[in-house]
Amino acid sequence: MRRISTGFTLIELMIVVAIIAILAAIALPAYNNYRKSASENACLAEAKAYANNALVILYDEQTPPAATPSACANITGGASIGDTVTGTPRTPGTRTTTCQMDGASGQGSCSLN
């Protein structure tokens, strides 16, 4: 009589676990870089939108409201034309956003620092 084996052997299971561990070791750093970049870019977009909005309000000779950040931890500046708007991203982002409200181009020019 022949014995029919069902299931996986211990060696097969260990090989699968090792392959999954190698893939995770490759994927996790890439995922963390993606999270960092996404946080910084979301703050960049939010700070640019606030700078453009504040610039329009300042051209109408009104006082812009304080920023209510959601993607950024905080947004400062934007009280006058030519002022600098600075946004700090939420963790894990590290690079801050700086927007110059120069008025010459009619919009704020922003960059990640």
C-alpha positions as CSV (number, residue, x, y, z in Angstrom):
1,M,0.0,0.0,0.0
2,R,1.2,3.4,-0.9
3,R,0.9,6.3,1.5
4,I,-0.4,9.5,-0.1
5,S,1.0,12.6,1.5
6,T,-1.1,15.7,1.8
7,G,0.0,19.2,2.7
8,F,3.4,20.8,2.7
9,T,6.6,19.6,4.2
10,L,8.5,21.6,6.8
11,I,11.2,22.5,4.3
12,E,8.7,23.8,1.8
13,L,7.1,26.0,4.4
14,M,10.5,27.3,5.6
15,I,11.4,28.2,2.0
16,V,8.1,30.1,1.5
17,V,8.6,32.0,4.8
18,A,12.2,32.9,3.7
19,I,11.0,34.2,0.3
20,I,8.3,36.4,2.1
21,A,10.9,37.7,4.5
22,I,13.2,38.7,1.6
23,L,10.4,40.4,-0.3
24,A,9.3,42.3,2.9
25,A,12.9,43.4,3.4
26,I,13.0,44.9,-0.1
27,A,9.5,46.4,0.0
28,L,9.4,48.1,3.4
29,P,12.1,50.8,2.7
30,A,10.5,51.6,-0.6
31,Y,7.1,52.0,1.2
32,N,8.6,54.2,3.9
33,N,10.2,56.5,1.2
34,Y,6.8,56.6,-0.6
35,R,5.0,57.7,2.7
36,K,7.6,60.4,3.3
37,S,7.4,61.8,-0.3
38,A,3.6,61.7,-0.1
39,S,3.5,63.6,3.1
40,E,5.9,66.3,1.8
41,N,4.0,66.7,-1.5
42,A,0.6,66.9,0.2
43,C,2.0,69.7,2.4
44,L,3.5,71.4,-0.6
45,A,0.1,71.4,-2.4
46,E,-1.7,72.7,0.7
47,A,0.8,75.5,1.4
48,K,0.7,76.5,-2.3
49,A,-3.1,76.7,-2.2
50,Y,-3.0,78.8,0.9
51,A,-0.3,81.1,-0.5
52,N,-2.4,81.6,-3.7
53,N,-5.6,82.2,-1.8
54,A,-3.9,84.7,0.6
55,L,-2.3,86.5,-2.3
56,V,-5.8,86.9,-4.0
57,I,-7.2,88.2,-0.7
58,L,-4.3,90.6,-0.2
59,Y,-4.8,92.0,-3.8
60,D,-8.4,92.8,-2.7
61,E,-6.9,94.7,0.2
62,Q,-8.3,92.4,2.8
63,T,-6.7,90.5,5.6
64,P,-6.3,86.7,4.8
65,P,-7.5,84.3,7.4
66,A,-5.1,82.1,9.4
67,A,-4.3,78.8,7.7
68,T,-6.1,75.7,8.9
69,P,-3.6,73.0,8.0
70,S,-4.6,69.4,7.5
71,A,-1.7,67.9,5.4
72,C,0.8,70.2,7.1
73,A,1.5,70.2,10.8
74,N,1.5,74.0,10.6
75,I,1.5,76.8,8.0
76,T,3.0,80.2,8.9
77,G,3.2,83.5,7.1
78,G,1.2,85.0,4.3
79,A,0.2,88.3,6.0
80,S,1.5,90.6,3.2
81,I,2.5,90.5,-0.4
82,G,6.1,89.5,-0.6
83,D,5.9,87.5,2.6
84,T,7.0,83.9,2.8
85,V,4.6,81.1,3.6
86,T,6.2,78.1,5.3
87,G,4.6,74.7,5.8
88,T,5.9,71.9,7.9
89,P,4.7,68.4,6.8
90,R,3.3,65.8,9.2
91,T,5.5,62.9,10.1
92,P,7.2,61.1,8.3
93,G,7.9,64.1,6.1
94,T,11.0,66.1,6.9
95,R,11.5,68.7,4.1
96,T,9.6,72.0,4.7
97,T,7.7,73.9,2.1
98,T,8.6,77.5,1.3
99,C,6.3,79.7,-0.8
100,Q,7.3,83.1,-1.9
101,M,4.3,85.4,-2.4
102,D,6.1,87.6,-4.9
103,G,3.1,89.1,-6.6
104,A,5.0,89.6,-9.8
105,S,3.7,86.3,-11.3
106,G,0.3,86.7,-9.6
107,Q,0.8,83.5,-7.6
108,G,3.1,82.0,-5.0
109,S,6.1,80.0,-6.1
110,C,6.8,77.1,-3.8
111,S,9.6,74.6,-3.2
112,L,10.6,71.8,-0.9
113,N,13.6,72.5,1.3
